[in-house]
Amino acid sequence: MAGNFNIMVAKNGDHVCLKLNGDFDGSSACELVNLLNDGDVLDASKILVNTDSLKQVYPFGLNILHHRLHEVKSRRIPLIFTGKLSRQFAAG
């Protein structure tokens, strides 16, 4: 995982907001997918993933994310990417 990557999790009613911080690489993508499969996230009615605090996004990280998103059990829950890099993340 990129040494400076972390995910801040906040619940807002029945929504879960995830804020991605730092550099996004392959390990970061795996961490995000694992979090999206976590039971605390699965009970949300909507998951918002904010990309505004990312500094560097590596193409390999996006490829891993897009490849592994089919594994996410919460896909029945709307997964919405927001922020300046949202199009890159949602493109998969």
PDB file of N, CA, C and O in Angstrom:
ATOM      1  N   MET A   1       0.852  -1.174   0.000  1.00  0.00           N
ATOM      2  CA  MET A   1       0.000   0.000   0.000  1.00  0.00           C
ATOM      3  C   MET A   1       0.888   1.224   0.000  1.00  0.00           C
ATOM      4  O   MET A   1       1.951   1.233   0.621  1.00  0.00           O
ATOM      5  N   ALA A   2       0.449   2.258  -0.699  1.00  0.00           N
ATOM      6  CA  ALA A   2       1.176   3.517  -0.658  1.00  0.00           C
ATOM      7  C   ALA A   2       1.267   3.960   0.790  1.00  0.00           C
ATOM      8  O   ALA A   2       0.274   3.949   1.518  1.00  0.00           O
ATOM      9  N   GLY A   3       2.454   4.346   1.199  1.00  0.00           N
ATOM     10  CA  GLY A   3       2.690   4.676   2.598  1.00  0.00           C
ATOM     11  C   GLY A   3       1.824   5.778   3.147  1.00  0.00           C
ATOM     12  O   GLY A   3       1.606   5.853   4.356  1.00  0.00           O
ATOM     13  N   ASN A   4       1.326   6.634   2.283  1.00  0.00           N
ATOM     14  CA  ASN A   4       0.531   7.760   2.766  1.00  0.00           C
ATOM     15  C   ASN A   4      -0.962   7.600   2.468  1.00  0.00           C
ATOM     16  O   ASN A   4      -1.717   8.565   2.586  1.00  0.00           O
ATOM     17  N   PHE A   5      -1.395   6.408   2.089  1.00  0.00           N
ATOM     18  CA  PHE A   5      -2.806   6.200   1.751  1.00  0.00           C
ATOM     19  C   PHE A   5      -3.606   5.808   2.983  1.00  0.00           C
ATOM     20  O   PHE A   5      -3.161   4.998   3.797  1.00  0.00           O
ATOM     21  N   ASN A   6      -4.796   6.394   3.110  1.00  0.00           N
ATOM     22  CA  ASN A   6      -5.742   5.950   4.128  1.00  0.00           C
ATOM     23  C   ASN A   6      -7.153   6.275   3.673  1.00  0.00           C
ATOM     24  O   ASN A   6      -7.370   7.080   2.767  1.00  0.00           O
ATOM     25  N   ILE A   7      -8.092   5.633   4.320  1.00  0.00           N
ATOM     26  CA  ILE A   7      -9.512   5.836   4.015  1.00  0.00           C
ATOM     27  C   ILE A   7     -10.194   6.282   5.285  1.00  0.00           C
ATOM     28  O   ILE A   7     -10.159   5.580   6.295  1.00  0.00           O
ATOM     29  N   MET A   8     -10.810   7.438   5.240  1.00  0.00           N
ATOM     30  CA  MET A   8     -11.602   7.926   6.373  1.00  0.00           C
ATOM     31  C   MET A   8     -13.048   7.487   6.136  1.00  0.00           C
ATOM     32  O   MET A   8     -13.590   7.669   5.046  1.00  0.00           O
ATOM     33  N   VAL A   9     -13.656   6.916   7.155  1.00  0.00           N
ATOM     34  CA  VAL A   9     -15.027   6.407   7.059  1.00  0.00           C
ATOM     35  C   VAL A   9     -15.919   7.230   7.968  1.00  0.00           C
ATOM     36  O   VAL A   9     -15.614   7.427   9.145  1.00  0.00           O
ATOM     37  N   ALA A  10     -17.023   7.709   7.414  1.00  0.00           N
ATOM     38  CA  ALA A  10     -18.003   8.448   8.213  1.00  0.00           C
ATOM     39  C   ALA A  10     -19.395   7.963   7.829  1.00  0.00           C
ATOM     40  O   ALA A  10     -19.699   7.768   6.652  1.00  0.00           O
ATOM     41  N   LYS A  11     -20.221   7.775   8.832  1.00  0.00           N
ATOM     42  CA  LYS A  11     -21.615   7.406   8.581  1.00  0.00           C
ATOM     43  C   LYS A  11     -22.463   8.654   8.717  1.00  0.00           C
ATOM     44  O   LYS A  11     -22.305   9.435   9.655  1.00  0.00           O
ATOM     45  N   ASN A  12     -23.356   8.824   7.773  1.00  0.00           N
ATOM     46  CA  ASN A  12     -24.261   9.957   7.770  1.00  0.00           C
ATOM     47  C   ASN A  12     -25.666   9.397   7.573  1.00  0.00           C
ATOM     48  O   ASN A  12     -26.129   9.227   6.445  1.00  0.00           O
ATOM     49  N   GLY A  13     -26.322   9.121   8.664  1.00  0.00           N
ATOM     50  CA  GLY A  13     -27.630   8.468   8.580  1.00  0.00           C
ATOM     51  C   GLY A  13     -27.450   7.062   8.055  1.00  0.00           C
ATOM     52  O   GLY A  13     -26.704   6.271   8.633  1.00  0.00           O
ATOM     53  N   ASP A  14     -28.130   6.741   6.960  1.00  0.00           N
ATOM     54  CA  ASP A  14     -27.986   5.405   6.380  1.00  0.00           C
ATOM     55  C   ASP A  14     -26.996   5.367   5.225  1.00  0.00           C
ATOM     56  O   ASP A  14     -26.913   4.373   4.503  1.00  0.00           O
ATOM     57  N   HIS A  15     -26.243   6.458   5.050  1.00  0.00           N
ATOM     58  CA  HIS A  15     -25.202   6.536   4.030  1.00  0.00           C
ATOM     59  C   HIS A  15     -23.830   6.346   4.675  1.00  0.00           C
ATOM     60  O   HIS A  15     -23.633   6.686   5.842  1.00  0.00           O
ATOM     61  N   VAL A  16     -22.896   5.807   3.919  1.00  0.00           N
ATOM     62  CA  VAL A  16     -21.505   5.714   4.353  1.00  0.00           C
ATOM     63  C   VAL A  16     -20.685   6.566   3.390  1.00  0.00           C
ATOM     64  O   VAL A  16     -20.809   6.447   2.171  1.00  0.00           O
ATOM     65  N   CYS A  17     -19.850   7.424   3.958  1.00  0.00           N
ATOM     66  CA  CYS A  17     -18.972   8.279   3.159  1.00  0.00           C
ATOM     67  C   CYS A  17     -17.537   7.826   3.382  1.00  0.00           C
ATOM     68  O   CYS A  17     -17.068   7.755   4.518  1.00  0.00           O
ATOM     69  N   LEU A  18     -16.844   7.521   2.290  1.00  0.00           N
ATOM     70  CA  LEU A  18     -15.447   7.125   2.344  1.00  0.00           C
ATOM     71  C   LEU A  18     -14.630   8.226   1.679  1.00  0.00           C
ATOM     72  O   LEU A  18     -14.930   8.635   0.557  1.00  0.00           O
ATOM     73  N   LYS A  19     -13.602   8.704   2.367  1.00  0.00           N
ATOM     74  CA  LYS A  19     -12.738   9.736   1.811  1.00  0.00           C
ATOM     75  C   LYS A  19     -11.359   9.126   1.607  1.00  0.00           C
ATOM     76  O   LYS A  19     -10.697   8.720   2.563  1.00  0.00           O
ATOM     77  N   LEU A  20     -10.934   9.069   0.344  1.00  0.00           N
ATOM     78  CA  LEU A  20      -9.640   8.500   0.005  1.00  0.00           C
ATOM     79  C   LEU A  20      -8.581   9.591   0.111  1.00  0.00           C
ATOM     80  O   LEU A  20      -8.736  10.674  -0.453  1.00  0.00           O
ATOM     81  N   ASN A  21      -7.500   9.299   0.838  1.00  0.00           N
ATOM     82  CA  ASN A  21      -6.432  10.279   1.066  1.00  0.00           C
ATOM     83  C   ASN A  21      -5.092   9.703   0.649  1.00  0.00           C
ATOM     84  O   ASN A  21      -4.815   8.527   0.888  1.00  0.00           O
ATOM     85  N   GLY A  22      -4.253  10.532   0.022  1.00  0.00           N
ATOM     86  CA  GLY A  22      -2.887  10.123  -0.307  1.00  0.00           C
ATOM     87  C   GLY A  22      -2.752   9.626  -1.732  1.00  0.00           C
ATOM     88  O   GLY A  22      -3.398  10.139  -2.645  1.00  0.00           O
ATOM     89  N   ASP A  23      -1.902   8.617  -1.914  1.00  0.00           N
ATOM     90  CA  ASP A  23      -1.629   8.042  -3.232  1.00  0.00           C
ATOM     91  C   ASP A  23      -2.380   6.725  -3.383  1.00  0.00           C
ATOM     92  O   ASP A  23      -2.418   5.906  -2.464  1.00  0.00           O
ATOM     93  N   PHE A  24      -2.978   6.535  -4.562  1.00  0.00           N
ATOM     94  CA  PHE A  24      -3.794   5.350  -4.823  1.00  0.00           C
ATOM     95  C   PHE A  24      -3.042   4.423  -5.758  1.00  0.00           C
ATOM     96  O   PHE A  24      -2.826   4.742  -6.927  1.00  0.00           O
ATOM     97  N   ASP A  25      -2.637   3.251  -5.224  1.00  0.00           N
ATOM     98  CA  ASP A  25      -1.930   2.248  -6.017  1.00  0.00           C
ATOM     99  C   ASP A  25      -2.689   0.929  -5.939  1.00  0.00           C
ATOM    100  O   ASP A  25      -3.832   0.896  -5.483  1.00  0.00           O
ATOM    101  N   GLY A  26      -2.063  -0.155  -6.380  1.00  0.00           N
ATOM    102  CA  GLY A  26      -2.727  -1.458  -6.379  1.00  0.00           C
ATOM    103  C   GLY A  26      -3.135  -1.922  -4.999  1.00  0.00           C
ATOM    104  O   GLY A  26      -4.230  -2.454  -4.819  1.00  0.00           O
ATOM    105  N   SER A  27      -2.266  -1.727  -4.021  1.00  0.00           N
ATOM    106  CA  SER A  27      -2.593  -2.133  -2.648  1.00  0.00           C
ATOM    107  C   SER A  27      -3.725  -1.283  -2.084  1.00  0.00           C
ATOM    108  O   SER A  27      -4.573  -1.778  -1.342  1.00  0.00           O
ATOM    109  N   SER A  28      -3.731  -0.019  -2.436  1.00  0.00           N
ATOM    110  CA  SER A  28      -4.801   0.873  -1.993  1.00  0.00           C
ATOM    111  C   SER A  28      -6.141   0.414  -2.566  1.00  0.00           C
ATOM    112  O   SER A  28      -7.165   0.451  -1.884  1.00  0.00           O
ATOM    113  N   ALA A  29      -6.119  -0.020  -3.830  1.00  0.00           N
ATOM    114  CA  ALA A  29      -7.340  -0.528  -4.463  1.00  0.00           C
ATOM    115  C   ALA A  29      -7.863  -1.749  -3.717  1.00  0.00           C
ATOM    116  O   ALA A  29      -9.065  -1.875  -3.484  1.00  0.00           O
ATOM    117  N   CYS A  30      -6.961  -2.642  -3.347  1.00  0.00           N
ATOM    118  CA  CYS A  30      -7.366  -3.841  -2.593  1.00  0.00           C
ATOM    119  C   CYS A  30      -7.939  -3.456  -1.234  1.00  0.00           C
ATOM    120  O   CYS A  30      -8.921  -4.043  -0.780  1.00  0.00           O
ATOM    121  N   GLU A  31      -7.327  -2.474  -0.589  1.00  0.00           N
ATOM    122  CA  GLU A  31      -7.835  -2.020   0.702  1.00  0.00           C
ATOM    123  C   GLU A  31      -9.250  -1.454   0.555  1.00  0.00           C
ATOM    124  O   GLU A  31     -10.113  -1.715   1.393  1.00  0.00           O
ATOM    125  N   LEU A  32      -9.485  -0.687  -0.502  1.00  0.00           N
ATOM    126  CA  LEU A  32     -10.811  -0.124  -0.730  1.00  0.00           C
ATOM    127  C   LEU A  32     -11.830  -1.238  -0.983  1.00  0.00           C
ATOM    128  O   LEU A  32     -12.919  -1.214  -0.411  1.00  0.00           O
ATOM    129  N   VAL A  33     -11.496  -2.203  -1.823  1.00  0.00           N
ATOM    130  CA  VAL A  33     -12.416  -3.313  -2.108  1.00  0.00           C
ATOM    131  C   VAL A  33     -12.725  -4.094  -0.830  1.00  0.00           C
ATOM    132  O   VAL A  33     -13.873  -4.458  -0.579  1.00  0.00           O
ATOM    133  N   ASN A  34     -11.698  -4.346  -0.031  1.00  0.00           N
ATOM    134  CA  ASN A  34     -11.917  -5.057   1.232  1.00  0.00           C
ATOM    135  C   ASN A  34     -12.846  -4.279   2.151  1.00  0.00           C
ATOM    136  O   ASN A  34     -13.713  -4.864   2.800  1.00  0.00           O
ATOM    137  N   LEU A  35     -12.671  -2.971   2.208  1.00  0.00           N
ATOM    138  CA  LEU A  35     -13.539  -2.139   3.040  1.00  0.00           C
ATOM    139  C   LEU A  35     -14.972  -2.156   2.516  1.00  0.00           C
ATOM    140  O   LEU A  35     -15.920  -2.183   3.300  1.00  0.00           O
ATOM    141  N   LEU A  36     -15.132  -2.141   1.199  1.00  0.00           N
ATOM    142  CA  LEU A  36     -16.472  -2.171   0.614  1.00  0.00           C
ATOM    143  C   LEU A  36     -17.192  -3.484   0.897  1.00  0.00           C
ATOM    144  O   LEU A  36     -18.420  -3.542   0.834  1.00  0.00           O
ATOM    145  N   ASN A  37     -16.446  -4.530   1.206  1.00  0.00           N
ATOM    146  CA  ASN A  37     -17.039  -5.824   1.564  1.00  0.00           C
ATOM    147  C   ASN A  37     -17.250  -5.978   3.064  1.00  0.00           C
ATOM    148  O   ASN A  37     -17.748  -7.008   3.519  1.00  0.00           O
ATOM    149  N   ASP A  38     -16.876  -4.961   3.831  1.00  0.00           N
ATOM    150  CA  ASP A  38     -16.989  -5.020   5.282  1.00  0.00           C
ATOM    151  C   ASP A  38     -18.454  -4.905   5.706  1.00  0.00           C
ATOM    152  O   ASP A  38     -19.232  -4.181   5.084  1.00  0.00           O
ATOM    153  N   GLY A  39     -18.813  -5.609   6.747  1.00  0.00           N
ATOM    154  CA  GLY A  39     -20.189  -5.618   7.240  1.00  0.00           C
ATOM    155  C   GLY A  39     -20.719  -4.249   7.632  1.00  0.00           C
ATOM    156  O   GLY A  39     -21.907  -3.978   7.457  1.00  0.00           O
ATOM    157  N   ASP A  40     -19.859  -3.377   8.162  1.00  0.00           N
ATOM    158  CA  ASP A  40     -20.307  -2.045   8.559  1.00  0.00           C
ATOM    159  C   ASP A  40     -20.735  -1.209   7.361  1.00  0.00           C
ATOM    160  O   ASP A  40     -21.591  -0.333   7.485  1.00  0.00           O
ATOM    161  N   VAL A  41     -20.153  -1.471   6.224  1.00  0.00           N
ATOM    162  CA  VAL A  41     -20.489  -0.727   5.012  1.00  0.00           C
ATOM    163  C   VAL A  41     -21.700  -1.344   4.327  1.00  0.00           C
ATOM    164  O   VAL A  41     -22.495  -0.640   3.705  1.00  0.00           O
ATOM    165  N   LEU A  42     -21.835  -2.645   4.442  1.00  0.00           N
ATOM    166  CA  LEU A  42     -22.899  -3.351   3.732  1.00  0.00           C
ATOM    167  C   LEU A  42     -24.304  -3.003   4.208  1.00  0.00           C
ATOM    168  O   LEU A  42     -25.273  -3.266   3.496  1.00  0.00           O
ATOM    169  N   ASP A  43     -24.436  -2.415   5.400  1.00  0.00           N
ATOM    170  CA  ASP A  43     -25.770  -2.064   5.875  1.00  0.00           C
ATOM    171  C   ASP A  43     -26.190  -0.657   5.458  1.00  0.00           C
ATOM    172  O   ASP A  43     -27.244  -0.175   5.873  1.00  0.00           O
ATOM    173  N   ALA A  44     -25.373   0.002   4.642  1.00  0.00           N
ATOM    174  CA  ALA A  44     -25.700   1.350   4.161  1.00  0.00           C
ATOM    175  C   ALA A  44     -26.668   1.267   2.982  1.00  0.00           C
ATOM    176  O   ALA A  44     -26.736   0.250   2.291  1.00  0.00           O
ATOM    177  N   SER A  45     -27.409   2.340   2.765  1.00  0.00           N
ATOM    178  CA  SER A  45     -28.282   2.392   1.597  1.00  0.00           C
ATOM    179  C   SER A  45     -27.575   3.032   0.405  1.00  0.00           C
ATOM    180  O   SER A  45     -28.028   2.913  -0.733  1.00  0.00           O
ATOM    181  N   LYS A  46     -26.457   3.714   0.679  1.00  0.00           N
ATOM    182  CA  LYS A  46     -25.672   4.358  -0.372  1.00  0.00           C
ATOM    183  C   LYS A  46     -24.243   4.513   0.137  1.00  0.00           C
ATOM    184  O   LYS A  46     -24.026   4.808   1.312  1.00  0.00           O
ATOM    185  N   ILE A  47     -23.268   4.312  -0.751  1.00  0.00           N
ATOM    186  CA  ILE A  47     -21.865   4.497  -0.398  1.00  0.00           C
ATOM    187  C   ILE A  47     -21.290   5.578  -1.296  1.00  0.00           C
ATOM    188  O   ILE A  47     -21.301   5.455  -2.521  1.00  0.00           O
ATOM    189  N   LEU A  48     -20.788   6.636  -0.676  1.00  0.00           N
ATOM    190  CA  LEU A  48     -20.156   7.735  -1.396  1.00  0.00           C
ATOM    191  C   LEU A  48     -18.651   7.638  -1.198  1.00  0.00           C
ATOM    192  O   LEU A  48     -18.180   7.521  -0.066  1.00  0.00           O
ATOM    193  N   VAL A  49     -17.892   7.686  -2.285  1.00  0.00           N
ATOM    194  CA  VAL A  49     -16.436   7.599  -2.222  1.00  0.00           C
ATOM    195  C   VAL A  49     -15.873   8.896  -2.782  1.00  0.00           C
ATOM    196  O   VAL A  49     -15.968   9.160  -3.981  1.00  0.00           O
ATOM    197  N   ASN A  50     -15.282   9.708  -1.898  1.00  0.00           N
ATOM    198  CA  ASN A  50     -14.752  11.018  -2.283  1.00  0.00           C
ATOM    199  C   ASN A  50     -13.285  10.894  -2.678  1.00  0.00           C
ATOM    200  O   ASN A  50     -12.479  10.328  -1.938  1.00  0.00           O
ATOM    201  N   THR A  51     -12.945  11.426  -3.849  1.00  0.00           N
ATOM    202  CA  THR A  51     -11.585  11.325  -4.388  1.00  0.00           C
ATOM    203  C   THR A  51     -10.794  12.632  -4.303  1.00  0.00           C
ATOM    204  O   THR A  51      -9.666  12.698  -4.791  1.00  0.00           O
ATOM    205  N   ASP A  52     -11.359  13.657  -3.699  1.00  0.00           N
ATOM    206  CA  ASP A  52     -10.720  14.980  -3.701  1.00  0.00           C
ATOM    207  C   ASP A  52      -9.375  15.052  -2.983  1.00  0.00           C
ATOM    208  O   ASP A  52      -8.565  15.925  -3.296  1.00  0.00           O
ATOM    209  N   SER A  53      -9.118  14.161  -2.035  1.00  0.00           N
ATOM    210  CA  SER A  53      -7.875  14.242  -1.263  1.00  0.00           C
ATOM    211  C   SER A  53      -6.781  13.311  -1.781  1.00  0.00           C
ATOM    212  O   SER A  53      -5.756  13.121  -1.126  1.00  0.00           O
ATOM    213  N   LEU A  54      -7.004  12.736  -2.952  1.00  0.00           N
ATOM    214  CA  LEU A  54      -5.950  11.904  -3.537  1.00  0.00           C
ATOM    215  C   LEU A  54      -4.900  12.797  -4.185  1.00  0.00           C
ATOM    216  O   LEU A  54      -5.222  13.770  -4.866  1.00  0.00           O
ATOM    217  N   LYS A  55      -3.649  12.447  -3.961  1.00  0.00           N
ATOM    218  CA  LYS A  55      -2.541  13.221  -4.532  1.00  0.00           C
ATOM    219  C   LYS A  55      -2.083  12.624  -5.850  1.00  0.00           C
ATOM    220  O   LYS A  55      -1.901  13.345  -6.832  1.00  0.00           O
ATOM    221  N   GLN A  56      -1.898  11.326  -5.877  1.00  0.00           N
ATOM    222  CA  GLN A  56      -1.415  10.617  -7.061  1.00  0.00           C
ATOM    223  C   GLN A  56      -2.278   9.384  -7.256  1.00  0.00           C
ATOM    224  O   GLN A  56      -2.558   8.655  -6.305  1.00  0.00           O
ATOM    225  N   VAL A  57      -2.695   9.157  -8.479  1.00  0.00           N
ATOM    226  CA  VAL A  57      -3.460   7.954  -8.800  1.00  0.00           C
ATOM    227  C   VAL A  57      -2.683   7.205  -9.871  1.00  0.00           C
ATOM    228  O   VAL A  57      -2.476   7.708 -10.975  1.00  0.00           O
ATOM    229  N   TYR A  58      -2.259   5.999  -9.527  1.00  0.00           N
ATOM    230  CA  TYR A  58      -1.492   5.184 -10.458  1.00  0.00           C
ATOM    231  C   TYR A  58      -2.438   4.359 -11.318  1.00  0.00           C
ATOM    232  O   TYR A  58      -3.380   3.760 -10.799  1.00  0.00           O
ATOM    233  N   PRO A  59      -2.201   4.319 -12.628  1.00  0.00           N
ATOM    234  CA  PRO A  59      -3.075   3.538 -13.516  1.00  0.00           C
ATOM    235  C   PRO A  59      -3.243   2.090 -13.057  1.00  0.00           C
ATOM    236  O   PRO A  59      -4.327   1.524 -13.192  1.00  0.00           O
ATOM    237  N   PHE A  60      -2.178   1.484 -12.516  1.00  0.00           N
ATOM    238  CA  PHE A  60      -2.273   0.109 -12.030  1.00  0.00           C
ATOM    239  C   PHE A  60      -3.304   0.005 -10.907  1.00  0.00           C
ATOM    240  O   PHE A  60      -4.050  -0.972 -10.841  1.00  0.00           O
ATOM    241  N   GLY A  61      -3.351   0.991 -10.036  1.00  0.00           N
ATOM    242  CA  GLY A  61      -4.334   0.998  -8.950  1.00  0.00           C
ATOM    243  C   GLY A  61      -5.755   1.039  -9.483  1.00  0.00           C
ATOM    244  O   GLY A  61      -6.628   0.318  -8.998  1.00  0.00           O
ATOM    245  N   LEU A  62      -5.988   1.887 -10.485  1.00  0.00           N
ATOM    246  CA  LEU A  62      -7.323   1.950 -11.091  1.00  0.00           C
ATOM    247  C   LEU A  62      -7.678   0.644 -11.781  1.00  0.00           C
ATOM    248  O   LEU A  62      -8.818   0.186 -11.700  1.00  0.00           O
ATOM    249  N   ASN A  63      -6.696   0.038 -12.466  1.00  0.00           N
ATOM    250  CA  ASN A  63      -6.956  -1.241 -13.133  1.00  0.00           C
ATOM    251  C   ASN A  63      -7.346  -2.314 -12.129  1.00  0.00           C
ATOM    252  O   ASN A  63      -8.284  -3.076 -12.361  1.00  0.00           O
ATOM    253  N   ILE A  64      -6.630  -2.373 -11.015  1.00  0.00           N
ATOM    254  CA  ILE A  64      -6.964  -3.350  -9.972  1.00  0.00           C
ATOM    255  C   ILE A  64      -8.365  -3.086  -9.429  1.00  0.00           C
ATOM    256  O   ILE A  64      -9.155  -4.014  -9.260  1.00  0.00           O
ATOM    257  N   LEU A  65      -8.669  -1.823  -9.158  1.00  0.00           N
ATOM    258  CA  LEU A  65      -9.995  -1.470  -8.634  1.00  0.00           C
ATOM    259  C   LEU A  65     -11.083  -1.888  -9.612  1.00  0.00           C
ATOM    260  O   LEU A  65     -12.041  -2.556  -9.222  1.00  0.00           O
ATOM    261  N   HIS A  66     -10.949  -1.508 -10.860  1.00  0.00           N
ATOM    262  CA  HIS A  66     -11.981  -1.818 -11.850  1.00  0.00           C
ATOM    263  C   HIS A  66     -12.127  -3.329 -12.040  1.00  0.00           C
ATOM    264  O   HIS A  66     -13.234  -3.826 -12.245  1.00  0.00           O
ATOM    265  N   HIS A  67     -11.026  -4.050 -11.974  1.00  0.00           N
ATOM    266  CA  HIS A  67     -11.072  -5.505 -12.118  1.00  0.00           C
ATOM    267  C   HIS A  67     -11.758  -6.167 -10.918  1.00  0.00           C
ATOM    268  O   HIS A  67     -12.466  -7.161 -11.077  1.00  0.00           O
ATOM    269  N   ARG A  68     -11.547  -5.619  -9.728  1.00  0.00           N
ATOM    270  CA  ARG A  68     -12.054  -6.264  -8.509  1.00  0.00           C
ATOM    271  C   ARG A  68     -13.422  -5.753  -8.062  1.00  0.00           C
ATOM    272  O   ARG A  68     -14.013  -6.324  -7.145  1.00  0.00           O
ATOM    273  N   LEU A  69     -13.936  -4.702  -8.679  1.00  0.00           N
ATOM    274  CA  LEU A  69     -15.232  -4.174  -8.233  1.00  0.00           C
ATOM    275  C   LEU A  69     -16.354  -5.199  -8.352  1.00  0.00           C
ATOM    276  O   LEU A  69     -17.329  -5.128  -7.604  1.00  0.00           O
ATOM    277  N   HIS A  70     -16.236  -6.142  -9.270  1.00  0.00           N
ATOM    278  CA  HIS A  70     -17.279  -7.173  -9.390  1.00  0.00           C
ATOM    279  C   HIS A  70     -17.361  -8.042  -8.139  1.00  0.00           C
ATOM    280  O   HIS A  70     -18.380  -8.689  -7.894  1.00  0.00           O
ATOM    281  N   GLU A  71     -16.276  -8.056  -7.338  1.00  0.00           N
ATOM    282  CA  GLU A  71     -16.260  -8.846  -6.107  1.00  0.00           C
ATOM    283  C   GLU A  71     -17.029  -8.178  -4.969  1.00  0.00           C
ATOM    284  O   GLU A  71     -17.373  -8.816  -3.974  1.00  0.00           O
ATOM    285  N   VAL A  72     -17.287  -6.907  -5.133  1.00  0.00           N
ATOM    286  CA  VAL A  72     -17.850  -6.144  -4.027  1.00  0.00           C
ATOM    287  C   VAL A  72     -19.291  -6.569  -3.788  1.00  0.00           C
ATOM    288  O   VAL A  72     -20.161  -6.399  -4.642  1.00  0.00           O
ATOM    289  N   LYS A  73     -19.517  -7.124  -2.607  1.00  0.00           N
ATOM    290  CA  LYS A  73     -20.844  -7.601  -2.237  1.00  0.00           C
ATOM    291  C   LYS A  73     -21.849  -6.457  -2.168  1.00  0.00           C
ATOM    292  O   LYS A  73     -23.052  -6.659  -2.331  1.00  0.00           O
ATOM    293  N   SER A  74     -21.338  -5.256  -1.923  1.00  0.00           N
ATOM    294  CA  SER A  74     -22.224  -4.108  -1.756  1.00  0.00           C
ATOM    295  C   SER A  74     -22.665  -3.512  -3.090  1.00  0.00           C
ATOM    296  O   SER A  74     -23.275  -2.443  -3.101  1.00  0.00           O
ATOM    297  N   ARG A  75     -22.377  -4.167  -4.214  1.00  0.00           N
ATOM    298  CA  ARG A  75     -22.771  -3.615  -5.517  1.00  0.00           C
ATOM    299  C   ARG A  75     -24.284  -3.458  -5.625  1.00  0.00           C
ATOM    300  O   ARG A  75     -24.765  -2.686  -6.456  1.00  0.00           O
ATOM    301  N   ARG A  76     -25.026  -4.166  -4.812  1.00  0.00           N
ATOM    302  CA  ARG A  76     -26.468  -3.948  -4.814  1.00  0.00           C
ATOM    303  C   ARG A  76     -26.790  -2.616  -4.156  1.00  0.00           C
ATOM    304  O   ARG A  76     -27.898  -2.098  -4.294  1.00  0.00           O
ATOM    305  N   ILE A  77     -25.823  -2.070  -3.444  1.00  0.00           N
ATOM    306  CA  ILE A  77     -25.940  -0.753  -2.830  1.00  0.00           C
ATOM    307  C   ILE A  77     -25.297   0.251  -3.790  1.00  0.00           C
ATOM    308  O   ILE A  77     -24.187   0.010  -4.265  1.00  0.00           O
ATOM    309  N   PRO A  78     -25.961   1.362  -4.085  1.00  0.00           N
ATOM    310  CA  PRO A  78     -25.352   2.342  -4.979  1.00  0.00           C
ATOM    311  C   PRO A  78     -23.974   2.779  -4.476  1.00  0.00           C
ATOM    312  O   PRO A  78     -23.820   3.193  -3.327  1.00  0.00           O
ATOM    313  N   LEU A  79     -22.983   2.678  -5.356  1.00  0.00           N
ATOM    314  CA  LEU A  79     -21.614   3.082  -5.085  1.00  0.00           C
ATOM    315  C   LEU A  79     -21.340   4.292  -5.965  1.00  0.00           C
ATOM    316  O   LEU A  79     -21.263   4.179  -7.189  1.00  0.00           O
ATOM    317  N   ILE A  80     -21.193   5.451  -5.331  1.00  0.00           N
ATOM    318  CA  ILE A  80     -21.076   6.711  -6.064  1.00  0.00           C
ATOM    319  C   ILE A  80     -19.723   7.345  -5.772  1.00  0.00           C
ATOM    320  O   ILE A  80     -19.400   7.644  -4.622  1.00  0.00           O
ATOM    321  N   PHE A  81     -18.932   7.547  -6.830  1.00  0.00           N
ATOM    322  CA  PHE A  81     -17.652   8.221  -6.698  1.00  0.00           C
ATOM    323  C   PHE A  81     -17.875   9.712  -6.902  1.00  0.00           C
ATOM    324  O   PHE A  81     -18.549  10.126  -7.845  1.00  0.00           O
ATOM    325  N   THR A  82     -17.304  10.514  -6.009  1.00  0.00           N
ATOM    326  CA  THR A  82     -17.443  11.963  -6.090  1.00  0.00           C
ATOM    327  C   THR A  82     -16.054  12.599  -6.106  1.00  0.00           C
ATOM    328  O   THR A  82     -15.054  11.942  -5.816  1.00  0.00           O
ATOM    329  N   GLY A  83     -16.011  13.868  -6.446  1.00  0.00           N
ATOM    330  CA  GLY A  83     -14.754  14.599  -6.408  1.00  0.00           C
ATOM    331  C   GLY A  83     -14.118  14.742  -7.774  1.00  0.00           C
ATOM    332  O   GLY A  83     -14.654  14.295  -8.789  1.00  0.00           O
ATOM    333  N   LYS A  84     -12.963  15.378  -7.769  1.00  0.00           N
ATOM    334  CA  LYS A  84     -12.295  15.747  -9.013  1.00  0.00           C
ATOM    335  C   LYS A  84     -11.853  14.549  -9.854  1.00  0.00           C
ATOM    336  O   LYS A  84     -11.676  14.688 -11.065  1.00  0.00           O
ATOM    337  N   LEU A  85     -11.672  13.389  -9.249  1.00  0.00           N
ATOM    338  CA  LEU A  85     -11.222  12.204  -9.989  1.00  0.00           C
ATOM    339  C   LEU A  85     -12.333  11.162 -10.136  1.00  0.00           C
ATOM    340  O   LEU A  85     -12.063  10.011 -10.479  1.00  0.00           O
ATOM    341  N   SER A  86     -13.548  11.551  -9.883  1.00  0.00           N
ATOM    342  CA  SER A  86     -14.655  10.584  -9.868  1.00  0.00           C
ATOM    343  C   SER A  86     -14.826   9.864 -11.196  1.00  0.00           C
ATOM    344  O   SER A  86     -15.162   8.680 -11.207  1.00  0.00           O
ATOM    345  N   ARG A  87     -14.609  10.534 -12.299  1.00  0.00           N
ATOM    346  CA  ARG A  87     -14.793   9.897 -13.604  1.00  0.00           C
ATOM    347  C   ARG A  87     -13.796   8.771 -13.821  1.00  0.00           C
ATOM    348  O   ARG A  87     -14.147   7.730 -14.375  1.00  0.00           O
ATOM    349  N   GLN A  88     -12.558   8.971 -13.388  1.00  0.00           N
ATOM    350  CA  GLN A  88     -11.550   7.923 -13.522  1.00  0.00           C
ATOM    351  C   GLN A  88     -11.926   6.687 -12.720  1.00  0.00           C
ATOM    352  O   GLN A  88     -11.742   5.558 -13.176  1.00  0.00           O
ATOM    353  N   PHE A  89     -12.449   6.905 -11.534  1.00  0.00           N
ATOM    354  CA  PHE A  89     -12.794   5.795 -10.655  1.00  0.00           C
ATOM    355  C   PHE A  89     -14.060   5.088 -11.111  1.00  0.00           C
ATOM    356  O   PHE A  89     -14.142   3.863 -11.022  1.00  0.00           O
ATOM    357  N   ALA A  90     -15.029   5.815 -11.589  1.00  0.00           N
ATOM    358  CA  ALA A  90     -16.301   5.226 -12.001  1.00  0.00           C
ATOM    359  C   ALA A  90     -16.229   4.595 -13.388  1.00  0.00           C
ATOM    360  O   ALA A  90     -17.158   3.899 -13.797  1.00  0.00           O
ATOM    361  N   ALA A  91     -15.148   4.828 -14.109  1.00  0.00           N
ATOM    362  CA  ALA A  91     -15.049   4.372 -15.500  1.00  0.00           C
ATOM    363  C   ALA A  91     -15.018   2.863 -15.646  1.00  0.00           C
ATOM    364  O   ALA A  91     -15.241   2.349 -16.742  1.00  0.00           O
ATOM    365  N   GLY A  92     -14.749   2.146 -14.575  1.00  0.00           N
ATOM    366  CA  GLY A  92     -14.624   0.685 -14.678  1.00  0.00           C
ATOM    367  C   GLY A  92     -15.920   0.050 -14.724  1.00  0.00           C
ATOM    368  O   GLY A  92     -16.005  -1.175 -14.811  1.00  0.00           O
TER     369      GLY A  92
END
